[in-house]
Amino acid sequence: RILLACVELLRTRAINCWQRQSVHHHRHVPLPTREESNANELPDKQQSDNVSADPLIYRDAEQVLHLMPILLFYPIFWMLYDQQGSVWTLQATRLALHGLEPEQLQFVNPMEIMIFLPLFDQIIYPWMEHRGFNIQPLRRMEFGMGLTAVSLLASALLEHAIQASPPNSVSLAWQIPQITIMVIAEIQLNVTGLEFSYAQAPASMQALILATYLFMTAVGNGLGSLLFVTVFSQLNTATMMVVCAISMVVNMLCFRKVARRWKPYSMCHQENEDAEEGLQLGEMSNK
């Protein structure tokens, strides 16, 4: 029923958009009544009864679709984030391990998340808010994308140092800064984004929001695997990290444009209703 509501909503929006364009170019054509619009929007009554029988499903589906422009920027992050388990692990094999295995440094990520999450929530965010910093969710997500690029650049610098030094002479500890920066980026982008999406979506759609997040993660993993065995396999590791950083910067700039124009669903819904009322009043005055 939820997927049906989403499809029906997209079709309805397309019809409404076409009707508004027709009204704009042909002002003498009267707007259809609500009954006529409903008849046009639901030609297949048997298929749409399940949706129209419960208007809340239709409204909830619209709220979820309203979040999609924000969520579509996540695959690039996950594509680059997962380089920790591939490129960075291979990088660790050429470091001085001090008795550790290359994969064992990955324990730093979950350990730092457990430390930094309450630190940011209880101390850093309140301190920044008190000092007048903009820590709204969309701004934090943008900051997380920027930190992801910084982390990848740090990895490129480390790779350059490895290539310029004798084999296994650079300490494994030099990977900790890039891992730490990536952890902070994950908190800013992933944790904040999930919290923001749950706050914006209705309670009945929160499972769908989580499923969407997991789907974006899968898309990012797939893109990362594909690039690693194709384009990235032909590049020097340092160059590859720079390319990854540039792609995240581009992703961040595109996200910034979308985030600056994005408004909560309730605000957009009210504006649409006001615009439709204005069009109807204008048509009535022109009759």
Secondary structure, 3 states (H helix, E strand, C coil): CHHHHHHHHHHHHHHHHHHHHHHHHCCCCCCCCHHHHHHHHCCCHHHHHHHHCCHHHHHHHHHHHHHHHHHCCHHHHHHHHHHHHCHHHHHHCCCECCCCCHHHHHHHHHHHHHHHHHHHHHHHHHHHHHCCCCCCHHHHHHHHHHHHHHHHHHHHHHHHHHHCCCCCCCEHHHHHHHHHHHHHHHHHHHHHHHHHHHHHCCHHHHHHHHHHHHHHHHHHHHHHHHHHHCCHHHCCHHHHHHHHHHHHHHHHHHHHHHHHHCCCHHHHHHHHHHHHHHHHHHHHHHC
